[in-house]
């Protein structure tokens, strides 16, 4: 289900449509993606996706009488439609769209808290009704007012959320000429080294947890793994800077001709990814973005991530793994005999390809 022409750049806060739910059904049931991963691909908040999964989850019985969970888009839509019928007279804000828009703007644009907004509404008497600030919080949680808790400057505020907000404000969207279709043909053919896929591997789902920045060379499947402190653009760039320092500027530029990523916000800063830590005007690499919902376009990444899971199971905190331990995993992967290469290792294939050039 490759939706290369599908745009995820919707206005934040818009309700999910049946089409969105069908995409969620595919990503959750077929690709096995988590709520956070689905949220990233759809450009929604993870809480929105988690709530949606709760609405549409059904329990099915396998042939061996075990049970499995699946998300059904139609069920999620039916639950949403049914809930929508309750948004009439019982809800104080009712059809006062101007008030709803006013609250959303004050939260997202002006960074006002619900308590301040409730006071403004009461004092200026611009609207027919007054709202208690707790009611505004309730409307946010019920998705009546279409903002997320993370949009609030206070109340749900933490250091990590503040950094995410600043990152969101400084985000640089990909530009024309950076789609995977614009990537050099050499990268697609996998005959010459120097073309990489990049991804993040998550450990424990918790705040202030580290991530692994993983890069897989498409020709040889040679792997580079860097432990980074969080899932921000700055951490990704710092991880690449460390690799470049170790390799040397000239060697990095030679061996990292292109890097292909998904559309995650942590990879939006293409200028930072392409700029050497020396701040040279000559780019150290060229970044390209895979199409949405086409994880197979970074299949090498996906397969190598499974090898990492042999050592670091899902849900395991990466805090307990030192940089040396991570590099030991990288070394094992690069020296592991691969059937696809006639039982040569990725390291051997990579070195031979470099010498051939």
N, C-alpha and C positions, 0 to 999 in steps of 0.2 A: 504493500500500500504506500507507494512513493508519491508524495504530494509536493512535487517540486515547485509547482506554481501557486501553492497555497500560502497565503501570508498570515503570519501570527502577530503582526504589528497592529493589534486592535487596541482601542482605547481601554485602559485598565478599568475594571469594575463592571464591564458589560456582562449581562447574563449569558450563561452557556446556552447554545442552541443545540438542536438535535444533531446537526452536523458535527459540532464539537464533541458531543457525547459518543457519536460513532467513532470518532478518532480516538477518544479515550478507551473505548471498547477494544479497538485494535491494539493500542499501545500496551494496555494492561493485560489482556488475555493472550495475545499472540507474542508480543515482544517482551512481556514480563517486566515492564518498567514500573518503578515506584511512583507514588504520588508526586514526589519532588521532581523526578525526571519528566513526568508528564506535564507538570506545571511549567517547567522550563521550556519544553517544546511548544506548548500552547501560548506561552506568554501570560500565564495566569499565576495567581498566588497559590502556593502549595495547600493552604487551608481550603481554598475553593475546591480544589481537586479532591482533597481528602473527604470533604463533605459530600461531594458528588459521588464518590465511590461508595460511601455509606448508603446513599439513596438507591443505587442501582445494583448492589451486590446480591447475587443469588447463590444458593448452595446446591450443587448438582452431584449426583452419585455416579461414580465410575463403574466400569464393568466388574471390578473386583470388590465392589461395595464400599470402597473408600469414598470420601467426599472431597470435592474441590470447590473453590470459590471462583466465580466469574462475574464480571461486570456486564450488565445488559443495558445498552443505551436506551431502549424503549421503556424499560422500567424506570430508569432515572428521569426520563422525560415525563412519564406519567406522574411520578411523585412530585416533580416540579410543578406540573400543571395543576395538580390537586392542591398543593400548598398555595398556589397563586390565587385560588378562589377564596382563600381566607384573608387576602390583603384588601379587604373592602372597609366597611364602616368600623370594624373592630380595631383597626389600626388607626391611631390618632392622626398620623401624617396623611393617610388616605390618598387622595389624588392631587395633593398639593405639590406638584412637581417643582414649582419654583422654590419652595422651601427645601426640598430634597437636594436640588441643584446648589442652593445657597450653602447648605451644610457640607456637601461634598467639596465645593470649591474652597470653603474656609479651612477644611482639613488638609486637602492635597496641595493647594496653592499657597495659602496664607499660613499654614502650619499651626492653626488654632486648635486648642483642645476642646472636647465636647462641652466642658463646663463653661468655658469662655463663650462658645457659640450660643449655648442656651441662654446666657445672660444677655448677649446682644439681641437675640430674637425677642426676649421679654422686654428689654429696655426700649428698643426702637419701634416695636409694635408694627412691623412691616407686614406681618403675616396674621392670618386669622386665628392661629393657635399658638400656644406656648408649649415647649417641650422641656422636660427635666433632663439634665445632662446624662443621667443613667439610662433614660429612654433612648438617647442617641447611641450609647454603647450597645444597647440591646438591638437596635435597628442595624447596626454594623454587623453584629454577630449573626443576625437573621438574614443578612444580605438584602435588606430593604433599602438601606443607604449603601451605595456601591463603592465602598472604600474598604481597605483592609486594616486590621489593627496595627500592622507595621507602618502604616501611613501616619500614625499618631505620634506627635512630637513628645507627648507625655503619656503617662499611664501604662503603656506597653513598651516603654523606652528602655533600651540597654545600649551598652557600648557597641556591641556587634550590630544591632539594628541601626544605630547611627551611622556606622561605617557603610552599611549596605545602602542606606539612603543617599549618602554622599556619592557612593559609587554609581547609583542609579542616575543621579543628576549629571555626573560627568561621563556617562556612557556614550560611546561613539558607535553608532550603527554602521553596519557594513555598507560599503558603497559599491557602485557599479564596477564590474571588472574583477570582482572577488568571489563570484560564484564558482562552484566546482567545475562547471562547464568552461570556465575561463582558464582553468589550470593547464599547464603545458601537457601535451600529449605524452611526453616522456614519463610523467608521473603516473599516468593511467596504465602505461605498458608494463611497468615494474621490471624493466630490463636493466636500468642503470640506477645506482644508489643516489641518495640525496633528497628523496621525497618522503616526508614523514606525516603520520597522523598523530594528533594530540588529543588527550582526553584527561579527565580527572577521575580518580577512584576514591570512593567515599568509604570511611571506616564506620565508626559509631555515629548514629544520627543524634547529634547533640550540639549545643552551642560551644564555640571555642574548641572545636575538634579539628585536627589537621586533616589534610587531604594528600593524595599522591598525584603529582603531575607526571603523566606517562606519555612517552613519545615512542612510536613504533615506525621503524623504517620499512617502507612498503616493499622494497625489492628483496631484502634479506630477513625481515622481521626482527632486526636488531632492536634492542629495547634500551631506553633511557628512563630512569625513574628518579624523581626528586620529591622529597617530602616538603610540603609547603604548609604554612600555619593556618590558612583558611582558604575559602573559595572566592577570592576576590581577584579583580584584574591585576592589582598591584602584586599579589602573591604569585600569580602565574608569570608575570614579567620578571620578577625577582628570581624565580626558579630557572627561567631561561638564561638570565644573566649569569647565574652560577655555572651552568653548563658551558656557556661561552667562555667564561674566565678560565675554567679548567682546560678546555680544548685549545683556547687561543682564538683571537678574532678571525684571522685568515682561514684557519682550519674549519671553524664553525660555518663561516660563509660558504666554504667549498662543499661541506658535507650536509648542510641544511639549506637546500635550494628552495624547497617549499614546505609549508606545514598546513595540513588540512584539519579543520576543527568542526565541531557542530556549532549550533547557533546560540549556545549558552552565553549569558551575560558576562561570564568570567573571561570570554574570548572576544568581546566586542572591541577592545582597544587594540586594533590592528597596528596602529602606529607604534604603540609601546612594544608589541610583540616583534615588530620588524626592525626596531631601532636598537643598535648595539649599546651596551652599557657604556661604551666610550663616547656615545652621542655623535658618532660619525654620521655624515650625511649619506653615506653609502649603506643601504639596507643590509641587515645581516641575513634576512630570509624574505620570503613572500608568503603571506597567509591567504588561504582560500576557505570558503565556508561550504560545507555539504548542504544538500537540499534538506528541507524539513521532512521528518518521518522517513528518512532513507538511511538508517543506521548501517545498512550494508555497504554504503559508500565509504565507511571507515571500518570495514570488516576486520582488518588486521588488528586495530585497536581493541575491538570487541573480543576477539579470540584470545589475545594476549592478556587481557584483563582477567579472563577465566583462569589463566595460569597463576596470576598473582593471588587469586582466591584460594589456591592450594595452601598458601602460607598464611594469608590473612583472610579468614572467613568474613562474610558479611556481618555487620554489626559489631565488629571488633574495634576497639579504640586504637587509633594509630599512635596515641601518645606513648604506648609501651614499646614502640619500635624505634630504635635509634637510627641515625643516618647510616651507620655501618650495617645494621641489620637489613635496611632497605637495599643498600648496595649489594649485599650478599644475595638477596633475591634476584636482583638484576643480573648479577654474575651467573647465577644458576640458570636463569632463563636463556641468556646469550650463549651458554656452553652446552645446553641441552641438545642431544642429537635429534634432528628433525627428519621424519620420513619423507616429507615433501622435498627435501634437499639431498636425498640419497643418504640420509643419516649423518650429514654434515651439520655442524652447529650454525646458528645465525651469525655468530662471531666470525667463523671461518668463511662463510659466504660473503659477509660484508667486507672483510679484509681483501678477499680475492677480487671482488667487484671494484673496490677502490684502486687496487693495483692495476687492474685492466684499463682503468681510465687513464 
